[in-house]
């Protein structure tokens, strides 16, 4: 507590009237920050990294989500094994969230896309994970939480916050993003060659719900993503990327309330998209040798899970509900 109060005192050395003026402005403008038009300006050019999609002819399926999808599924292997004339493209990226994914889909050519598979990882939907996001999302955190966030996660948090605030009124000129026309060798998938690491991460600490809460923006844009796909007559599916058995056991036993909150947030938005897979899909396959760490598959794990993924997408998917069992029956 003494350490926190000392840091708090140093923080308030910033001229108090200026601080209050800025924070009042953020508070009064809160409802206007996150309109789709404004957010579209923030993520303008995100599709430039994927201009190579135009090199791929014929029907396509997109693998979307964060790092668990990027490292977990081999797009080229899936394409060659499926033998269905569809090319699978992996557009997932480390820490990529529904907001970023939504605006990515709006920028790329969807005319030949038949199906989307989106990996669902609950911690992505927390405000604690804003540390990996565009600084503009710092405006979605209250002043009191921002102080603690500044001390715990990012000492430049208030600089980013106020820069984002001014950017709302006077948009800074954004450098044009370079366009990538080179098709990656594995259609966007990446293999982790690391040896398995021991698991010692406190799972619930990844969420920090009691401190910062859930990001309702992420849930909102997940639904908007599903609606965008339907509008373009694209089948939208959600799947659960596998986790290592020790992670699954900890999450199942210690994060029950967090998990219920996560599912409740989806249910409130009437999210009823097809979903498949289980966290413990690889438990019976010697799973501890298939992961680089608790939730990222290594190269061997990617190979095995890609084969399993192909089998799962051929089956009927379940409709999402609060009763959906994210683990296999005991």
C-alpha positions in Angstrom: 0.0 0.0 0.0 2.8 2.4 0.9 4.4 1.7 -2.5 1.1 2.4 -4.3 0.5 5.7 -2.4 4.1 6.9 -3.2 3.5 6.2 -6.9 0.1 7.8 -6.7 1.7 11.0 -5.2 4.3 11.1 -7.9 1.6 10.7 -10.6 -0.3 13.7 -9.2 2.7 16.0 -9.6 1.2 16.5 -13.1 -0.6 19.9 -12.9 -3.9 18.9 -11.4 -6.1 21.4 -13.3 -4.7 20.1 -16.7 -5.3 16.5 -15.6 -8.9 17.2 -14.5 -9.6 19.1 -17.7 -8.4 16.1 -19.8 -10.2 13.5 -17.7 -13.5 15.5 -17.8 -13.2 15.7 -21.5 -12.7 12.0 -21.8 -15.7 11.3 -19.5 -18.0 13.7 -21.3 -17.0 12.3 -24.7 -17.1 8.6 -23.7 -20.2 7.7 -25.8 -18.7 9.1 -29.0 -15.2 7.5 -28.9 -16.2 4.1 -30.3 -18.6 4.7 -33.2 -17.8 2.3 -36.0 -16.8 5.2 -38.3 -14.3 6.5 -35.8 -12.9 3.0 -35.2 -12.6 2.4 -38.9 -10.3 5.4 -39.1 -8.1 4.0 -36.3 -7.7 0.6 -38.1 -7.5 2.1 -41.6 -5.0 0.1 -43.7 -5.1 -3.1 -41.6 -5.9 -5.1 -44.7 -2.7 -4.0 -46.5 -0.7 -6.8 -44.8 -3.0 -9.3 -46.6 -3.0 -8.1 -50.2 -1.5 -11.5 -51.0 -4.9 -13.0 -50.7 -5.6 -11.7 -54.2 -2.9 -14.2 -55.4 -5.0 -17.1 -54.3 -7.7 -18.1 -56.8 -10.9 -20.1 -56.1 -12.9 -20.7 -53.0 -11.4 -19.7 -49.7 -11.9 -20.4 -45.9 -10.4 -18.0 -43.4 -8.9 -19.0 -40.0 -9.2 -16.0 -37.7 -8.3 -15.2 -34.1 -5.2 -14.7 -32.0 -1.9 -16.6 -31.5 -3.6 -19.8 -30.6 -4.9 -20.0 -34.2 -1.8 -18.6 -35.8 0.4 -21.3 -34.4 -2.3 -23.9 -33.9 -3.5 -24.7 -37.4 -1.4 -25.3 -40.5 -3.3 -23.6 -43.3 -1.3 -25.3 -46.2 -1.6 -28.7 -44.5 -5.3 -28.2 -44.1 -5.7 -27.2 -47.7 -3.8 -30.2 -49.1 -5.5 -32.7 -46.7 -9.1 -31.5 -47.2 -9.1 -32.2 -50.9 -12.3 -30.1 -51.3 -11.0 -27.4 -53.6 -11.0 -24.8 -50.9 -7.8 -22.9 -49.9 -7.5 -22.2 -46.2 -5.8 -18.9 -45.2 -4.6 -18.2 -41.7 -5.2 -14.5 -40.9 -4.7 -14.8 -37.2 -2.1 -12.7 -35.4 -0.6 -12.5 -31.9 -3.2 -10.9 -29.5 -5.6 -10.1 -32.4 -9.0 -9.4 -31.0 -12.5 -9.2 -32.5 -12.3 -5.5 -33.1 -9.2 -5.7 -35.2 -10.5 -8.9 -37.0 -13.8 -7.1 -37.8 -12.1 -4.2 -39.5 -9.7 -6.6 -41.3 -12.7 -8.4 -42.8 -14.1 -5.1 -43.9 -10.9 -4.3 -45.9 -10.2 -7.5 -47.7 -12.0 -9.0 -50.7 -14.6 -11.5 -49.4 -16.1 -12.4 -52.7 -14.6 -15.9 -52.8 -14.7 -16.6 -49.0 -17.1 -19.4 -48.2 -16.4 -20.0 -44.5 -14.8 -18.3 -41.5 -13.5 -20.2 -38.5 -12.8 -17.9 -35.5 -10.9 -19.1 -32.4 -12.5 -18.1 -29.1 -10.1 -17.4 -26.2 -11.8 -15.7 -23.2 -8.9 -13.6 -21.9 -8.9 -11.6 -25.2 -12.2 -10.1 -24.0 -10.7 -8.4 -20.9 -9.7 -4.7 -20.5 -6.5 -6.0 -18.9 -5.5 -7.2 -22.4 -5.7 -3.6 -23.7 -2.0 -3.4 -23.1 -1.6 -5.4 -26.4 -4.1 -3.2 -28.2 -4.2 0.0 -30.2 -3.6 2.9 -27.7 -7.0 4.3 -28.7 -8.7 1.7 -26.5 -7.1 3.3 -23.4 -10.1 5.6 -23.6 -12.3 2.7 -22.6 -10.8 2.6 -19.1 -12.0 4.8 -16.2 -9.7 7.3 -14.6 -9.4 5.4 -11.4 -8.6 2.2 -13.3 -6.2 4.1 -15.5 -4.1 5.1 -12.5 -3.7 1.5 -11.5 -3.1 0.4 -15.1 -0.4 3.0 -15.4 1.4 1.7 -12.4 0.9 -2.0 -13.1 1.1 -2.5 -16.9 2.3 0.6 -18.8 4.2 3.6 -17.4 3.3 5.5 -20.6 -0.4 4.7 -20.4 -1.5 8.3 -19.7 0.6 9.7 -22.5 -1.1 7.2 -24.9 -4.5 8.0 -23.4 -4.2 11.7 -23.9 -2.7 11.4 -27.3 -5.7 9.2 -28.3 -8.0 11.8 -26.8 -6.6 14.5 -29.0 -6.6 12.2 -31.9 -10.4 11.9 -31.5 -10.8 15.6 -32.2 -7.8 16.3 -34.4 -6.9 13.1 -36.2 -3.2 12.7 -36.6 -2.0 11.9 -40.1 -1.3 8.1 -40.2 1.6 6.9 -42.3 0.3 4.7 -45.1 0.9 1.1 -44.4 2.9 -0.9 -46.9 1.1 -3.4 -48.9 2.2 -7.0 -48.8 1.6 -9.0 -52.0 3.9 -11.9 -51.2 2.0 -15.1 -50.3 3.5 -16.6 -47.1 4.7 -20.2 -47.5 2.1 -21.7 -45.1 -0.7 -19.3 -46.1 -0.2 -17.3 -42.9 0.3 -20.1 -40.4 3.5 -20.1 -38.3 5.2 -23.1 -36.6 6.8 -22.8 -33.2 9.9 -24.9 -32.9 10.4 -24.4 -29.2 10.8 -27.2 -26.7 7.9 -27.6 -24.3 8.1 -25.3 -21.2 7.0 -26.1 -17.7 3.7 -24.6 -16.9 3.6 -22.3 -13.9 1.3 -19.4 -14.9 -1.5 -18.3 -12.6 -4.4 -18.6 -15.1 -6.9 -16.3 -13.3 -4.4 -13.5 -13.2 -4.5 -13.2 -17.0 -8.1 -11.9 -16.7 -7.9 -9.3 -13.8 -11.7 -8.9 -14.0 -12.0 -7.5 -10.5 -9.6 -4.7 -11.3 -10.5 -3.7 -14.9 -13.5 -5.7 -15.9 -14.6 -7.2 -19.3 -14.3 -5.2 -22.5 -17.9 -4.9 -23.8 -16.4 -3.5 -27.0 -14.8 -6.9 -27.8 -18.1 -8.8 -27.3 -19.9 -6.2 -29.4 -17.5 -6.6 -32.3 -17.6 -10.4 -32.1 -21.3 -10.1 -32.9 -20.7 -7.5 -35.6 -18.2 -9.9 -37.2 -20.7 -12.7 -37.3 -23.3 -10.3 -38.8 -20.8 -9.1 -41.4 -20.2 -12.7 -42.5 -23.9 -13.4 -42.7 -24.4 -10.3 -44.8 -21.8 -11.5 -47.2 -23.3 -15.0 -47.2 -20.3 -16.5 -45.4 -20.7 -19.3 -43.0 -19.4 -18.2 -39.6 -18.1 -20.8 -37.1 -16.5 -20.5 -33.7 -14.1 -23.1 -32.3 -12.1 -23.5 -29.1 -8.3 -23.8 -29.7 -6.9 -26.6 -27.4 -5.0 -25.9 -24.2 -2.5 -28.1 -22.5 -4.0 -30.4 -19.8 -2.5 -28.5 -16.8 -3.9 -25.2 -18.2 -7.3 -26.8 -18.7 -7.4 -28.3 -15.2 -6.4 -25.0 -13.6 -9.0 -23.1 -15.7 -11.7 -25.6 -15.0 -11.1 -25.7 -11.3 -10.1 -22.1 -10.4 -11.7 -19.9 -13.1 -15.3 -21.1 -12.9 -16.8 -17.7 -12.1 -14.8 -16.0 -14.7 -15.9 -18.6 -17.3 -19.5 -18.1 -16.3 -19.2 -14.3 -16.7 -17.7 -14.8 -20.1 -20.5 -17.0 -21.3 -23.1 -14.7 -19.8 -21.7 -11.8 -21.7 -22.1 -13.7 -24.9 -25.6 -14.8 -24.0 -26.7 -11.3 -23.3 -25.9 -10.4 -26.9 -27.9 -13.4 -28.2 -24.7 -15.0 -29.6 -25.8 -18.3 -31.0 -23.2 -19.1 -33.7 -22.0 -22.7 -34.4 -19.1 -23.8 -32.1 -17.0 -26.8 -32.0 -13.9 -28.2 -30.2 -12.9 -28.6 -26.6 -10.1 -27.2 -24.5 -8.9 -30.7 -23.7 -9.1 -32.1 -27.3 -5.4 -33.2 -27.1 -5.3 -34.5 -23.6 -5.3 -38.2 -24.7 -2.6 -37.6 -27.3 0.4 -36.9 -25.0 -0.5 -33.2 -25.0 2.4 -32.0 -22.9 4.7 -32.8 -25.8 2.5 -30.9 -28.3 2.7 -27.4 -26.8 5.4 -24.8 -26.7 3.8 -23.7 -23.5 0.3 -23.8 -21.9 -1.8 -22.6 -24.9 0.5 -22.4 -27.9 1.0 -25.5 -29.9 4.5 -26.4 -31.2 5.2 -27.6 -34.7 4.3 -31.2 -33.9 1.2 -30.1 -32.1 0.2 -28.0 -35.1 0.5 -31.0 -37.3 -1.7 -33.2 -35.1 -4.3 -30.6 -34.3 -4.7 -29.7 -38.0 -5.7 -33.3 -38.7 -8.1 -33.2 -35.8 -9.5 -29.8 -36.9 -10.2 -31.2 -40.4 -12.2 -34.0 -38.9 -14.2 -31.5 -36.7 -15.1 -29.1 -39.4 -16.8 -32.0 -41.3 -19.1 -32.7 -38.4 -22.2 -30.8 -37.3 -21.3 -27.9 -35.1 -23.2 -27.2 -31.8 -25.1 -24.0 -31.3 -23.5 -21.8 -28.6 -25.3 -21.6 -25.3 -24.6 -21.3 -21.6 -24.9 -25.1 -21.4 -22.2 -25.8 -24.0 -19.6 -28.0 -22.4 -16.1 -26.7 -23.1 -14.5 -29.8 -21.8 -15.0 -33.5 -22.5 -17.3 -35.4 -20.2 -15.5 -37.0 -17.3 
